[in-house]
Amino acid sequence: MSTGRNWLNSLAVGYLWRSGQGQSGIPQVIIVKRVVRVVHDTITVSDDSIVTRQVGTRDITTWADRGSPFAL
């Protein structure tokens, strides 16, 4: 969950504006996938990839009613 700074919120900037793939709309549910590796004292984290994006109450409700499916 991310709140604050309206459309300049750090996650809005990253997932909507920088990627060029986002739709401006509130609310949104964005499911991301990232790979985390821990080897000894080192942690590496991959870039996020968007698994699914649901925009607006109608789409979110329909998606939730279907069991919130997403494909990895």
C-alpha distances in whole Angstrom, upper triangle without the diagonal:
4,7,10,13,13,14,15,11,11,9,11,14,14,13,15,18,19,19,21,19,17,17,17,15,13,11,10,9,10,11,12,15,16,19,20,23,25,28,30,28,26,23,22,19,20,18,15,17,15,16,15,14,14,15,16,16,19,18,15,18,20,18,17,21,22,20,17,19,18,21,21
4,7,10,10,11,11,8,8,7,9,12,12,12,13,15,17,17,19,19,16,16,15,14,12,11,11,11,11,13,14,17,17,21,21,24,26,29,31,29,27,24,23,20,20,18,16,17,16,18,17,15,15,15,16,17,21,19,17,20,22,20,20,23,24,23,20,22,21,23,23
4,7,8,10,10,7,9,9,9,12,14,14,14,16,18,19,20,20,17,17,15,14,11,11,12,13,14,16,17,20,21,24,24,28,29,33,34,32,30,27,26,23,23,21,19,21,19,21,20,17,17,16,16,17,21,20,18,21,23,22,21,25,26,25,22,24,24,26,26
4,5,8,8,6,9,10,10,12,14,15,15,16,18,20,21,21,18,18,15,15,13,13,14,16,17,19,20,23,24,27,27,30,31,35,36,34,32,29,28,25,25,23,21,23,21,24,22,20,20,18,18,19,23,23,21,23,26,25,25,28,30,29,26,28,27,30,29
4,6,5,5,8,10,9,10,13,15,14,14,16,18,19,20,17,17,14,15,14,15,15,18,18,21,21,24,25,28,28,31,33,36,37,35,33,30,28,26,26,23,22,23,22,25,23,21,21,19,19,21,24,24,23,25,28,27,27,30,32,31,28,30,29,31,31
4,5,6,9,10,8,10,13,14,12,13,15,17,18,18,15,14,11,11,10,12,13,16,16,20,21,24,25,28,29,33,34,37,39,37,34,31,30,27,26,24,22,23,21,23,22,18,18,16,16,18,21,21,20,23,25,24,25,28,29,29,26,28,27,29,29
4,6,9,9,6,7,11,11,9,9,12,14,14,15,12,11,8,10,10,12,12,15,15,19,19,23,24,27,28,32,34,37,39,36,34,31,29,26,25,22,20,20,19,21,20,17,17,15,15,18,21,20,20,23,25,24,25,28,29,29,25,27,26,28,28
4,6,8,6,6,9,11,10,9,11,14,14,16,13,14,12,13,13,15,15,17,16,19,19,22,23,26,27,30,32,35,37,34,32,29,27,24,23,20,19,20,19,22,21,19,19,17,19,21,24,23,22,26,28,26,27,31,31,31,27,29,27,29,29
4,6,5,6,9,10,10,11,12,14,15,16,14,15,12,13,13,14,13,15,14,17,17,20,20,24,24,27,29,32,34,31,29,26,24,21,21,18,17,19,18,20,20,17,18,17,18,20,23,22,21,24,26,25,25,28,29,28,25,27,25,27,26
4,6,5,6,9,10,10,10,13,15,16,14,15,14,16,15,16,15,15,14,16,15,18,17,21,21,24,26,29,30,28,25,22,21,18,18,15,14,16,16,19,19,17,19,18,20,22,25,23,22,25,27,25,26,29,30,29,25,26,24,26,25
4,5,5,6,8,9,10,11,13,13,11,13,12,13,13,13,11,12,10,12,12,14,15,18,19,23,25,28,30,28,25,22,20,17,16,13,11,13,12,15,15,13,15,15,17,19,22,20,19,22,24,22,22,26,26,25,21,22,20,22,21
4,5,5,5,7,9,10,11,11,9,10,9,10,11,11,10,11,10,13,13,17,18,21,22,26,28,31,33,32,29,25,23,20,19,16,14,15,13,16,15,13,14,13,15,18,20,19,18,21,23,21,22,25,26,25,22,23,21,23,22
4,6,6,5,6,8,10,11,10,12,11,13,14,15,14,15,13,16,15,18,18,21,23,26,28,31,33,31,28,25,23,20,18,15,14,15,14,18,17,15,17,16,18,21,23,22,21,25,26,24,25,29,29,28,25,25,23,25,24
4,6,6,5,6,9,10,9,12,12,15,16,16,14,14,12,13,12,14,15,18,19,22,25,28,30,28,25,22,19,16,15,11,10,11,11,15,15,14,16,16,19,22,24,22,21,24,26,23,24,28,28,27,23,23,21,22,21
4,6,7,6,8,8,6,9,10,12,13,14,11,11,9,11,10,13,14,17,19,23,25,29,31,30,27,23,21,17,15,12,9,10,8,12,12,10,13,13,16,19,21,18,17,21,22,20,21,25,24,24,20,20,18,19,18
4,6,6,6,6,4,6,7,10,12,13,11,12,10,13,13,16,18,21,23,27,29,32,35,33,30,27,24,21,19,15,13,13,11,14,13,11,13,12,14,18,19,17,17,21,22,20,22,25,25,25,21,22,19,21,21
4,6,5,8,7,9,9,12,14,16,14,16,14,17,16,19,20,23,25,28,31,33,36,34,31,28,25,22,20,16,15,15,14,17,17,14,16,15,17,21,23,21,21,25,25,24,26,29,29,29,25,25,23,24,24
4,5,8,9,12,12,16,18,19,17,17,15,17,15,18,18,21,23,26,28,31,33,32,28,25,22,19,17,13,13,13,13,17,17,16,18,17,20,24,25,23,23,27,27,25,27,31,30,30,26,26,23,24,23
4,5,7,11,12,15,18,18,16,16,13,15,13,15,16,19,21,24,27,30,33,31,28,25,22,18,16,12,11,11,10,14,14,13,16,16,19,23,24,21,21,25,25,23,25,28,27,27,23,23,20,20,20
4,6,9,11,14,17,18,16,17,15,17,16,18,19,22,25,28,31,34,37,35,32,29,25,22,19,16,15,13,13,16,15,14,16,15,18,22,23,20,21,25,25,23,26,28,28,28,24,24,21,22,21
4,7,10,13,15,16,13,14,12,14,14,16,18,21,24,27,30,33,36,35,32,29,25,22,19,16,14,12,10,13,12,10,13,12,16,19,20,17,18,22,21,20,22,25,24,24,21,20,18,18,19
4,6,9,12,13,10,12,10,13,13,16,18,22,24,28,31,34,37,36,32,29,26,23,20,17,14,13,10,13,11,9,10,9,13,16,17,15,15,19,19,18,20,23,23,23,19,20,18,19,19
4,6,9,11,9,11,11,14,16,19,21,25,27,31,34,37,40,39,36,32,29,26,24,20,17,16,13,15,13,9,10,7,10,14,15,13,14,17,18,17,19,22,22,23,19,20,19,20,21
4,7,9,9,12,12,16,17,21,23,27,29,33,35,38,41,40,37,33,31,27,25,22,19,18,16,18,15,12,11,8,10,13,15,14,14,18,19,18,20,23,23,24,21,22,21,23,24
4,6,7,10,12,16,18,21,24,28,30,33,36,39,42,40,38,34,32,28,27,24,21,20,16,18,15,11,10,6,6,10,12,11,12,15,16,16,18,20,21,22,19,21,20,23,24
3,5,9,12,15,18,21,24,28,29,33,35,39,41,40,37,33,32,28,27,24,21,20,17,18,15,12,10,7,6,8,11,11,11,13,15,15,16,19,20,21,18,20,20,23,24
4,7,10,13,16,20,23,26,28,32,34,37,40,38,36,32,31,27,26,23,20,20,16,17,14,11,9,6,5,7,10,10,8,11,14,13,14,16,18,18,15,18,18,21,23
4,6,10,13,16,19,23,25,28,31,34,37,36,33,29,28,24,23,20,17,16,13,13,10,7,6,5,6,8,11,9,8,11,13,12,12,16,17,17,13,15,15,18,19
4,7,10,13,16,20,22,25,28,32,34,33,31,27,25,22,21,18,15,14,11,11,8,6,5,7,9,10,12,10,7,11,12,10,10,14,15,14,10,12,12,15,16
4,6,10,13,17,19,22,25,29,31,31,28,24,22,18,17,15,11,10,7,8,6,4,7,9,11,13,15,12,10,14,15,12,13,17,16,15,11,12,11,13,13
4,7,10,14,16,20,22,26,29,28,26,22,20,16,15,13,10,9,6,5,5,6,9,12,15,16,17,14,12,15,16,12,13,17,16,14,10,11,8,10,10
4,7,10,13,16,19,23,26,25,22,19,16,13,11,10,6,5,4,5,7,9,12,15,18,19,21,18,16,19,19,16,17,20,19,17,14,13,10,11,10
4,7,10,13,16,20,23,23,20,16,14,11,9,8,6,5,6,6,10,12,15,18,21,23,24,21,19,22,22,18,19,22,21,19,15,14,11,11,8
4,6,10,13,16,19,19,16,13,10,7,6,6,5,7,9,10,13,15,19,21,24,26,27,24,22,25,26,22,22,26,24,22,19,18,15,14,11
4,7,10,13,16,17,14,10,8,6,5,8,8,10,13,13,16,19,22,25,28,29,31,28,26,28,29,25,25,28,27,24,21,20,17,16,12
4,7,10,13,13,10,7,6,5,7,10,10,13,16,16,19,22,25,27,30,31,33,30,28,30,31,27,27,30,29,26,24,23,20,19,15
4,6,10,11,8,6,5,7,9,12,14,16,19,19,23,25,28,31,34,35,37,34,31,34,34,31,31,34,32,29,27,26,23,22,18
4,6,7,6,5,7,9,12,15,17,19,22,23,26,28,31,34,36,38,39,36,34,36,37,33,33,36,35,32,29,29,26,25,21
4,6,5,7,9,12,14,18,20,22,25,26,29,32,35,37,40,41,43,40,38,40,41,37,37,40,38,35,33,32,29,28,24
4,6,8,11,14,17,21,23,26,28,29,32,35,37,40,43,44,46,43,40,43,43,40,39,42,41,38,36,35,32,31,28
4,7,10,14,17,20,22,25,28,29,32,34,37,39,42,43,45,42,40,42,43,40,39,42,41,38,36,35,33,32,28
4,7,10,13,16,19,22,25,26,29,31,34,36,39,40,42,40,37,40,41,37,37,40,39,36,34,33,30,29,26
4,7,10,13,15,18,21,23,26,27,30,32,35,37,39,36,33,36,37,34,33,37,36,33,30,29,27,26,22
4,7,10,12,15,19,20,23,25,28,30,33,35,37,34,32,35,36,32,32,35,34,32,29,28,25,24,20
4,7,9,12,15,17,20,21,25,27,30,31,33,30,28,31,32,28,29,32,31,28,25,24,21,21,17
4,6,9,12,14,17,19,23,25,28,30,32,28,27,30,30,27,28,31,29,27,24,23,20,18,15
4,7,10,13,15,17,20,22,25,28,29,26,25,28,29,25,26,30,28,27,23,22,19,18,15
4,7,9,12,13,17,19,22,24,26,22,21,24,25,21,22,26,25,23,19,19,15,15,13
4,6,9,11,15,17,21,23,24,20,19,23,23,19,21,24,22,21,18,16,13,12,10
4,6,7,11,13,17,19,20,17,16,19,19,16,18,21,19,18,15,14,10,11,10
4,7,10,14,17,19,19,15,15,18,17,13,15,18,16,15,12,10,7,7,7
4,7,10,13,15,15,12,11,14,14,10,12,15,14,13,10,9,6,8,9
4,7,10,12,13,9,9,13,13,10,12,15,14,15,11,11,9,12,13
4,7,9,9,6,5,9,9,8,10,13,13,13,10,11,11,14,16
4,7,8,6,6,10,11,10,12,15,15,16,13,15,15,17,19
4,6,6,6,9,10,11,12,14,16,17,14,17,17,20,22
4,6,5,6,8,10,10,12,14,15,14,16,18,21,23
4,6,5,6,9,10,11,12,14,13,16,17,21,23
4,5,5,6,9,10,11,13,11,12,14,17,20
4,6,5,6,9,10,11,9,11,13,16,19
4,5,5,6,9,10,9,12,14,18,21
4,5,5,6,9,9,11,13,17,20
4,5,5,7,5,7,9,13,16
4,5,5,5,8,11,15,17
4,5,7,10,13,16,20
4,6,7,10,13,17
4,6,9,12,15
4,7,10,13
4,7,10
4,7
4
